[in-house]
Amino acid sequence: TEADSVTDAGALTVTGTTDLDTSTANGAIVLDNNTHSLNTFTADAGTGAIDIDETDALDLGDVTTSALTVTTGGAVSGSGTLTVSGTTDIDSSAGNADITLNTNTHSLSTLVVDSGTGDVDIDETDGLTLEVTGAGDVTVDSVGALTLNAGSMANLTVTEADS
């Protein structure tokens, strides 16, 4: 069902898929006051922002938003397509866990990642501005232009970037 906005008042544990829709009202989805266990997360917030704190690993299904902030204690994967018009900020550094968004082609404008020593693997359909706060190996497959901001990583591999 659809809501104007979604906020949390307690910790959520979902063993299947969490699917939230605030797109008609362009409302925010804020699940950051408690540490949640959401398994797979899908959402359409229209131009509303999404902020998630997750205890363990998190699988991102189809997500549409203007800004996405994800903080996890485990790995972040992407079984769906991420469409984010503004900044996507993913932090899995607490668990030094991998960020793997290479199963579908995403449309991210600006991506900020911190995986500690975990690896980062991203597929992107358009141009991308990438900032790596910390990571092991970073692999980016970008069809459009790639802009690299300051970053700290073990190795960087870029394929198919226009410039």
PyMOL CGO cylinders between C-alpha atoms (Angstrom):
from pymol import cmd
from pymol.cgo import CYLINDER

trace = [
    CYLINDER, 0.00, 0.00, 0.00, 0.98, 3.62, -0.36, 0.3, 1, 1, 1, 1, 1, 1,
    CYLINDER, 0.98, 3.62, -0.36, 1.69, 6.10, 2.42, 0.3, 1, 1, 1, 1, 1, 1,
    CYLINDER, 1.69, 6.10, 2.42, 2.53, 9.80, 2.59, 0.3, 1, 1, 1, 1, 1, 1,
    CYLINDER, 2.53, 9.80, 2.59, 5.76, 8.98, 4.45, 0.3, 1, 1, 1, 1, 1, 1,
    CYLINDER, 5.76, 8.98, 4.45, 7.17, 6.14, 6.53, 0.3, 1, 1, 1, 1, 1, 1,
    CYLINDER, 7.17, 6.14, 6.53, 9.15, 6.46, 9.77, 0.3, 1, 1, 1, 1, 1, 1,
    CYLINDER, 9.15, 6.46, 9.77, 10.13, 3.96, 12.43, 0.3, 1, 1, 1, 1, 1, 1,
    CYLINDER, 10.13, 3.96, 12.43, 9.16, 3.78, 16.09, 0.3, 1, 1, 1, 1, 1, 1,
    CYLINDER, 9.16, 3.78, 16.09, 10.89, 0.49, 16.85, 0.3, 1, 1, 1, 1, 1, 1,
    CYLINDER, 10.89, 0.49, 16.85, 13.19, -2.13, 15.42, 0.3, 1, 1, 1, 1, 1, 1,
    CYLINDER, 13.19, -2.13, 15.42, 11.82, -4.06, 12.42, 0.3, 1, 1, 1, 1, 1, 1,
    CYLINDER, 11.82, -4.06, 12.42, 12.61, -7.69, 11.61, 0.3, 1, 1, 1, 1, 1, 1,
    CYLINDER, 12.61, -7.69, 11.61, 11.42, -8.80, 8.17, 0.3, 1, 1, 1, 1, 1, 1,
    CYLINDER, 11.42, -8.80, 8.17, 12.47, -12.23, 6.90, 0.3, 1, 1, 1, 1, 1, 1,
    CYLINDER, 12.47, -12.23, 6.90, 11.08, -11.68, 3.40, 0.3, 1, 1, 1, 1, 1, 1,
    CYLINDER, 11.08, -11.68, 3.40, 10.79, -8.44, 1.42, 0.3, 1, 1, 1, 1, 1, 1,
    CYLINDER, 10.79, -8.44, 1.42, 10.07, -4.97, 2.77, 0.3, 1, 1, 1, 1, 1, 1,
    CYLINDER, 10.07, -4.97, 2.77, 8.21, -3.06, 0.00, 0.3, 1, 1, 1, 1, 1, 1,
    CYLINDER, 8.21, -3.06, 0.00, 7.30, 0.58, 0.68, 0.3, 1, 1, 1, 1, 1, 1,
    CYLINDER, 7.30, 0.58, 0.68, 5.66, 3.17, -1.61, 0.3, 1, 1, 1, 1, 1, 1,
    CYLINDER, 5.66, 3.17, -1.61, 5.38, 6.90, -0.88, 0.3, 1, 1, 1, 1, 1, 1,
    CYLINDER, 5.38, 6.90, -0.88, 5.69, 8.01, -4.52, 0.3, 1, 1, 1, 1, 1, 1,
    CYLINDER, 5.69, 8.01, -4.52, 2.32, 9.79, -4.86, 0.3, 1, 1, 1, 1, 1, 1,
    CYLINDER, 2.32, 9.79, -4.86, 3.14, 12.17, -2.00, 0.3, 1, 1, 1, 1, 1, 1,
    CYLINDER, 3.14, 12.17, -2.00, 6.90, 12.05, -2.72, 0.3, 1, 1, 1, 1, 1, 1,
    CYLINDER, 6.90, 12.05, -2.72, 7.29, 11.28, 0.97, 0.3, 1, 1, 1, 1, 1, 1,
    CYLINDER, 7.29, 11.28, 0.97, 10.41, 10.31, 2.82, 0.3, 1, 1, 1, 1, 1, 1,
    CYLINDER, 10.41, 10.31, 2.82, 11.11, 6.78, 4.05, 0.3, 1, 1, 1, 1, 1, 1,
    CYLINDER, 11.11, 6.78, 4.05, 13.18, 7.06, 7.23, 0.3, 1, 1, 1, 1, 1, 1,
    CYLINDER, 13.18, 7.06, 7.23, 14.08, 3.84, 9.02, 0.3, 1, 1, 1, 1, 1, 1,
    CYLINDER, 14.08, 3.84, 9.02, 17.11, 5.16, 10.87, 0.3, 1, 1, 1, 1, 1, 1,
    CYLINDER, 17.11, 5.16, 10.87, 16.13, 5.51, 14.53, 0.3, 1, 1, 1, 1, 1, 1,
    CYLINDER, 16.13, 5.51, 14.53, 16.61, 1.84, 15.30, 0.3, 1, 1, 1, 1, 1, 1,
    CYLINDER, 16.61, 1.84, 15.30, 18.68, -0.93, 13.88, 0.3, 1, 1, 1, 1, 1, 1,
    CYLINDER, 18.68, -0.93, 13.88, 16.57, -3.10, 11.60, 0.3, 1, 1, 1, 1, 1, 1,
    CYLINDER, 16.57, -3.10, 11.60, 16.82, -6.52, 9.97, 0.3, 1, 1, 1, 1, 1, 1,
    CYLINDER, 16.82, -6.52, 9.97, 15.07, -6.09, 6.61, 0.3, 1, 1, 1, 1, 1, 1,
    CYLINDER, 15.07, -6.09, 6.61, 16.53, -8.82, 4.36, 0.3, 1, 1, 1, 1, 1, 1,
    CYLINDER, 16.53, -8.82, 4.36, 15.38, -7.44, 0.94, 0.3, 1, 1, 1, 1, 1, 1,
    CYLINDER, 15.38, -7.44, 0.94, 14.27, -3.81, 0.66, 0.3, 1, 1, 1, 1, 1, 1,
    CYLINDER, 14.27, -3.81, 0.66, 12.30, -2.33, -2.26, 0.3, 1, 1, 1, 1, 1, 1,
    CYLINDER, 12.30, -2.33, -2.26, 10.79, 1.14, -2.34, 0.3, 1, 1, 1, 1, 1, 1,
    CYLINDER, 10.79, 1.14, -2.34, 9.45, 3.94, -4.50, 0.3, 1, 1, 1, 1, 1, 1,
    CYLINDER, 9.45, 3.94, -4.50, 9.67, 7.32, -2.78, 0.3, 1, 1, 1, 1, 1, 1,
    CYLINDER, 9.67, 7.32, -2.78, 9.32, 9.42, -5.93, 0.3, 1, 1, 1, 1, 1, 1,
    CYLINDER, 9.32, 9.42, -5.93, 11.32, 12.53, -5.09, 0.3, 1, 1, 1, 1, 1, 1,
    CYLINDER, 11.32, 12.53, -5.09, 11.32, 11.72, -1.36, 0.3, 1, 1, 1, 1, 1, 1,
    CYLINDER, 11.32, 11.72, -1.36, 14.52, 10.59, 0.33, 0.3, 1, 1, 1, 1, 1, 1,
    CYLINDER, 14.52, 10.59, 0.33, 15.22, 7.14, 1.81, 0.3, 1, 1, 1, 1, 1, 1,
    CYLINDER, 15.22, 7.14, 1.81, 17.39, 6.50, 4.89, 0.3, 1, 1, 1, 1, 1, 1,
    CYLINDER, 17.39, 6.50, 4.89, 17.92, 2.96, 6.25, 0.3, 1, 1, 1, 1, 1, 1,
    CYLINDER, 17.92, 2.96, 6.25, 19.94, 1.53, 9.15, 0.3, 1, 1, 1, 1, 1, 1,
    CYLINDER, 19.94, 1.53, 9.15, 20.35, -2.27, 8.92, 0.3, 1, 1, 1, 1, 1, 1,
    CYLINDER, 20.35, -2.27, 8.92, 21.88, -4.62, 11.49, 0.3, 1, 1, 1, 1, 1, 1,
    CYLINDER, 21.88, -4.62, 11.49, 23.14, -7.23, 9.04, 0.3, 1, 1, 1, 1, 1, 1,
    CYLINDER, 23.14, -7.23, 9.04, 23.45, -7.63, 5.28, 0.3, 1, 1, 1, 1, 1, 1,
    CYLINDER, 23.45, -7.63, 5.28, 20.88, -5.88, 3.07, 0.3, 1, 1, 1, 1, 1, 1,
    CYLINDER, 20.88, -5.88, 3.07, 19.69, -6.71, -0.43, 0.3, 1, 1, 1, 1, 1, 1,
    CYLINDER, 19.69, -6.71, -0.43, 18.39, -3.69, -2.33, 0.3, 1, 1, 1, 1, 1, 1,
    CYLINDER, 18.39, -3.69, -2.33, 15.60, -4.58, -4.74, 0.3, 1, 1, 1, 1, 1, 1,
    CYLINDER, 15.60, -4.58, -4.74, 14.06, -1.98, -7.06, 0.3, 1, 1, 1, 1, 1, 1,
    CYLINDER, 14.06, -1.98, -7.06, 14.49, 1.43, -5.38, 0.3, 1, 1, 1, 1, 1, 1,
    CYLINDER, 14.49, 1.43, -5.38, 13.48, 4.84, -6.80, 0.3, 1, 1, 1, 1, 1, 1,
    CYLINDER, 13.48, 4.84, -6.80, 14.27, 8.01, -4.86, 0.3, 1, 1, 1, 1, 1, 1,
    CYLINDER, 14.27, 8.01, -4.86, 15.98, 11.39, -4.92, 0.3, 1, 1, 1, 1, 1, 1,
    CYLINDER, 15.98, 11.39, -4.92, 18.51, 10.44, -2.21, 0.3, 1, 1, 1, 1, 1, 1,
    CYLINDER, 18.51, 10.44, -2.21, 19.44, 7.07, -0.69, 0.3, 1, 1, 1, 1, 1, 1,
    CYLINDER, 19.44, 7.07, -0.69, 21.39, 6.58, 2.54, 0.3, 1, 1, 1, 1, 1, 1,
    CYLINDER, 21.39, 6.58, 2.54, 22.13, 3.01, 3.67, 0.3, 1, 1, 1, 1, 1, 1,
    CYLINDER, 22.13, 3.01, 3.67, 24.15, 2.04, 6.75, 0.3, 1, 1, 1, 1, 1, 1,
    CYLINDER, 24.15, 2.04, 6.75, 24.66, -1.67, 7.42, 0.3, 1, 1, 1, 1, 1, 1,
    CYLINDER, 24.66, -1.67, 7.42, 26.57, -4.02, 9.66, 0.3, 1, 1, 1, 1, 1, 1,
    CYLINDER, 26.57, -4.02, 9.66, 26.96, -6.45, 6.76, 0.3, 1, 1, 1, 1, 1, 1,
    CYLINDER, 26.96, -6.45, 6.76, 27.25, -6.66, 3.00, 0.3, 1, 1, 1, 1, 1, 1,
    CYLINDER, 27.25, -6.66, 3.00, 25.05, -4.66, 0.62, 0.3, 1, 1, 1, 1, 1, 1,
    CYLINDER, 25.05, -4.66, 0.62, 23.85, -6.32, -2.58, 0.3, 1, 1, 1, 1, 1, 1,
    CYLINDER, 23.85, -6.32, -2.58, 21.50, -5.19, -5.33, 0.3, 1, 1, 1, 1, 1, 1,
    CYLINDER, 21.50, -5.19, -5.33, 19.10, -7.73, -6.81, 0.3, 1, 1, 1, 1, 1, 1,
    CYLINDER, 19.10, -7.73, -6.81, 16.98, -4.96, -8.30, 0.3, 1, 1, 1, 1, 1, 1,
    CYLINDER, 16.98, -4.96, -8.30, 17.57, -1.68, -10.12, 0.3, 1, 1, 1, 1, 1, 1,
    CYLINDER, 17.57, -1.68, -10.12, 18.50, 1.45, -8.18, 0.3, 1, 1, 1, 1, 1, 1,
    CYLINDER, 18.50, 1.45, -8.18, 17.31, 4.77, -9.65, 0.3, 1, 1, 1, 1, 1, 1,
    CYLINDER, 17.31, 4.77, -9.65, 18.56, 7.69, -7.56, 0.3, 1, 1, 1, 1, 1, 1,
    CYLINDER, 18.56, 7.69, -7.56, 18.55, 11.22, -8.99, 0.3, 1, 1, 1, 1, 1, 1,
    CYLINDER, 18.55, 11.22, -8.99, 20.71, 12.70, -6.20, 0.3, 1, 1, 1, 1, 1, 1,
    CYLINDER, 20.71, 12.70, -6.20, 23.29, 11.22, -3.86, 0.3, 1, 1, 1, 1, 1, 1,
    CYLINDER, 23.29, 11.22, -3.86, 23.49, 7.56, -2.88, 0.3, 1, 1, 1, 1, 1, 1,
    CYLINDER, 23.49, 7.56, -2.88, 25.53, 7.01, 0.30, 0.3, 1, 1, 1, 1, 1, 1,
    CYLINDER, 25.53, 7.01, 0.30, 26.24, 3.40, 1.28, 0.3, 1, 1, 1, 1, 1, 1,
    CYLINDER, 26.24, 3.40, 1.28, 28.27, 2.57, 4.40, 0.3, 1, 1, 1, 1, 1, 1,
    CYLINDER, 28.27, 2.57, 4.40, 29.09, -1.04, 5.29, 0.3, 1, 1, 1, 1, 1, 1,
    CYLINDER, 29.09, -1.04, 5.29, 32.36, -0.17, 7.02, 0.3, 1, 1, 1, 1, 1, 1,
    CYLINDER, 32.36, -0.17, 7.02, 31.25, -1.39, 10.47, 0.3, 1, 1, 1, 1, 1, 1,
    CYLINDER, 31.25, -1.39, 10.47, 31.48, -4.95, 9.17, 0.3, 1, 1, 1, 1, 1, 1,
    CYLINDER, 31.48, -4.95, 9.17, 34.18, -4.30, 6.55, 0.3, 1, 1, 1, 1, 1, 1,
    CYLINDER, 34.18, -4.30, 6.55, 31.60, -5.81, 4.20, 0.3, 1, 1, 1, 1, 1, 1,
    CYLINDER, 31.60, -5.81, 4.20, 31.35, -5.84, 0.41, 0.3, 1, 1, 1, 1, 1, 1,
    CYLINDER, 31.35, -5.84, 0.41, 29.06, -3.53, -1.57, 0.3, 1, 1, 1, 1, 1, 1,
    CYLINDER, 29.06, -3.53, -1.57, 27.98, -5.41, -4.70, 0.3, 1, 1, 1, 1, 1, 1,
    CYLINDER, 27.98, -5.41, -4.70, 25.60, -3.61, -7.05, 0.3, 1, 1, 1, 1, 1, 1,
    CYLINDER, 25.60, -3.61, -7.05, 26.53, -5.44, -10.24, 0.3, 1, 1, 1, 1, 1, 1,
    CYLINDER, 26.53, -5.44, -10.24, 23.53, -7.68, -10.93, 0.3, 1, 1, 1, 1, 1, 1,
    CYLINDER, 23.53, -7.68, -10.93, 21.51, -5.00, -12.72, 0.3, 1, 1, 1, 1, 1, 1,
    CYLINDER, 21.51, -5.00, -12.72, 22.38, -1.74, -14.36, 0.3, 1, 1, 1, 1, 1, 1,
    CYLINDER, 22.38, -1.74, -14.36, 21.70, 1.15, -12.03, 0.3, 1, 1, 1, 1, 1, 1,
    CYLINDER, 21.70, 1.15, -12.03, 21.09, 4.85, -12.60, 0.3, 1, 1, 1, 1, 1, 1,
    CYLINDER, 21.09, 4.85, -12.60, 22.98, 6.67, -9.87, 0.3, 1, 1, 1, 1, 1, 1,
    CYLINDER, 22.98, 6.67, -9.87, 24.08, 10.29, -10.10, 0.3, 1, 1, 1, 1, 1, 1,
    CYLINDER, 24.08, 10.29, -10.10, 26.55, 10.52, -7.23, 0.3, 1, 1, 1, 1, 1, 1,
    CYLINDER, 26.55, 10.52, -7.23, 27.70, 7.50, -5.23, 0.3, 1, 1, 1, 1, 1, 1,
    CYLINDER, 27.70, 7.50, -5.23, 29.58, 7.72, -1.93, 0.3, 1, 1, 1, 1, 1, 1,
    CYLINDER, 29.58, 7.72, -1.93, 30.74, 4.37, -0.54, 0.3, 1, 1, 1, 1, 1, 1,
    CYLINDER, 30.74, 4.37, -0.54, 32.60, 3.23, 2.57, 0.3, 1, 1, 1, 1, 1, 1,
    CYLINDER, 32.60, 3.23, 2.57, 33.05, -0.51, 2.90, 0.3, 1, 1, 1, 1, 1, 1,
    CYLINDER, 33.05, -0.51, 2.90, 36.03, -0.37, 5.25, 0.3, 1, 1, 1, 1, 1, 1,
    CYLINDER, 36.03, -0.37, 5.25, 38.21, -3.08, 3.74, 0.3, 1, 1, 1, 1, 1, 1,
    CYLINDER, 38.21, -3.08, 3.74, 35.33, -4.75, 1.86, 0.3, 1, 1, 1, 1, 1, 1,
    CYLINDER, 35.33, -4.75, 1.86, 35.26, -4.71, -1.94, 0.3, 1, 1, 1, 1, 1, 1,
    CYLINDER, 35.26, -4.71, -1.94, 32.96, -2.53, -4.05, 0.3, 1, 1, 1, 1, 1, 1,
    CYLINDER, 32.96, -2.53, -4.05, 31.52, -3.60, -7.44, 0.3, 1, 1, 1, 1, 1, 1,
    CYLINDER, 31.52, -3.60, -7.44, 29.17, -1.22, -9.30, 0.3, 1, 1, 1, 1, 1, 1,
    CYLINDER, 29.17, -1.22, -9.30, 27.40, -1.32, -12.70, 0.3, 1, 1, 1, 1, 1, 1,
    CYLINDER, 27.40, -1.32, -12.70, 26.01, 2.05, -13.85, 0.3, 1, 1, 1, 1, 1, 1,
    CYLINDER, 26.01, 2.05, -13.85, 23.95, 2.99, -16.95, 0.3, 1, 1, 1, 1, 1, 1,
    CYLINDER, 23.95, 2.99, -16.95, 24.72, 6.71, -17.04, 0.3, 1, 1, 1, 1, 1, 1,
    CYLINDER, 24.72, 6.71, -17.04, 27.47, 9.05, -15.95, 0.3, 1, 1, 1, 1, 1, 1,
    CYLINDER, 27.47, 9.05, -15.95, 28.58, 8.63, -12.34, 0.3, 1, 1, 1, 1, 1, 1,
    CYLINDER, 28.58, 8.63, -12.34, 30.43, 10.69, -9.77, 0.3, 1, 1, 1, 1, 1, 1,
    CYLINDER, 30.43, 10.69, -9.77, 32.12, 8.27, -7.35, 0.3, 1, 1, 1, 1, 1, 1,
    CYLINDER, 32.12, 8.27, -7.35, 33.65, 8.99, -3.95, 0.3, 1, 1, 1, 1, 1, 1,
    CYLINDER, 33.65, 8.99, -3.95, 35.23, 6.10, -2.05, 0.3, 1, 1, 1, 1, 1, 1,
    CYLINDER, 35.23, 6.10, -2.05, 35.77, 6.90, 1.62, 0.3, 1, 1, 1, 1, 1, 1,
    CYLINDER, 35.77, 6.90, 1.62, 37.31, 3.48, 2.22, 0.3, 1, 1, 1, 1, 1, 1,
    CYLINDER, 37.31, 3.48, 2.22, 37.33, 0.13, 0.42, 0.3, 1, 1, 1, 1, 1, 1,
    CYLINDER, 37.33, 0.13, 0.42, 39.30, -2.88, -0.63, 0.3, 1, 1, 1, 1, 1, 1,
    CYLINDER, 39.30, -2.88, -0.63, 39.15, -3.40, -4.39, 0.3, 1, 1, 1, 1, 1, 1,
    CYLINDER, 39.15, -3.40, -4.39, 36.76, -1.17, -6.37, 0.3, 1, 1, 1, 1, 1, 1,
    CYLINDER, 36.76, -1.17, -6.37, 35.35, -2.21, -9.77, 0.3, 1, 1, 1, 1, 1, 1,
    CYLINDER, 35.35, -2.21, -9.77, 33.16, 0.16, -11.79, 0.3, 1, 1, 1, 1, 1, 1,
    CYLINDER, 33.16, 0.16, -11.79, 31.43, -0.64, -15.09, 0.3, 1, 1, 1, 1, 1, 1,
    CYLINDER, 31.43, -0.64, -15.09, 29.99, 2.65, -16.33, 0.3, 1, 1, 1, 1, 1, 1,
    CYLINDER, 29.99, 2.65, -16.33, 28.44, 3.33, -19.74, 0.3, 1, 1, 1, 1, 1, 1,
    CYLINDER, 28.44, 3.33, -19.74, 28.66, 7.09, -19.24, 0.3, 1, 1, 1, 1, 1, 1,
    CYLINDER, 28.66, 7.09, -19.24, 31.38, 9.41, -18.04, 0.3, 1, 1, 1, 1, 1, 1,
    CYLINDER, 31.38, 9.41, -18.04, 32.95, 8.59, -14.67, 0.3, 1, 1, 1, 1, 1, 1,
    CYLINDER, 32.95, 8.59, -14.67, 34.14, 11.31, -12.31, 0.3, 1, 1, 1, 1, 1, 1,
    CYLINDER, 34.14, 11.31, -12.31, 36.31, 10.09, -9.43, 0.3, 1, 1, 1, 1, 1, 1,
    CYLINDER, 36.31, 10.09, -9.43, 36.38, 12.25, -6.31, 0.3, 1, 1, 1, 1, 1, 1,
    CYLINDER, 36.38, 12.25, -6.31, 38.96, 11.77, -3.57, 0.3, 1, 1, 1, 1, 1, 1,
    CYLINDER, 38.96, 11.77, -3.57, 39.10, 8.25, -2.25, 0.3, 1, 1, 1, 1, 1, 1,
    CYLINDER, 39.10, 8.25, -2.25, 40.97, 5.51, -0.46, 0.3, 1, 1, 1, 1, 1, 1,
    CYLINDER, 40.97, 5.51, -0.46, 40.98, 1.96, -1.83, 0.3, 1, 1, 1, 1, 1, 1,
    CYLINDER, 40.98, 1.96, -1.83, 43.32, -0.97, -2.49, 0.3, 1, 1, 1, 1, 1, 1,
    CYLINDER, 43.32, -0.97, -2.49, 42.80, -1.24, -6.27, 0.3, 1, 1, 1, 1, 1, 1,
    CYLINDER, 42.80, -1.24, -6.27, 40.56, 0.48, -8.84, 0.3, 1, 1, 1, 1, 1, 1,
    CYLINDER, 40.56, 0.48, -8.84, 39.30, -1.13, -12.06, 0.3, 1, 1, 1, 1, 1, 1,
    CYLINDER, 39.30, -1.13, -12.06, 37.14, 0.89, -14.47, 0.3, 1, 1, 1, 1, 1, 1,
    CYLINDER, 37.14, 0.89, -14.47, 35.61, -0.53, -17.65, 0.3, 1, 1, 1, 1, 1, 1,
    CYLINDER, 35.61, -0.53, -17.65, 33.63, 1.08, -20.46, 0.3, 1, 1, 1, 1, 1, 1,
    CYLINDER, 33.63, 1.08, -20.46, 33.65, 4.65, -19.12, 0.3, 1, 1, 1, 1, 1, 1,
    CYLINDER, 33.65, 4.65, -19.12, 33.16, 7.33, -21.80, 0.3, 1, 1, 1, 1, 1, 1,
    CYLINDER, 33.16, 7.33, -21.80, 35.76, 9.57, -20.18, 0.3, 1, 1, 1, 1, 1, 1,
]
cmd.load_cgo(trace, "trace")
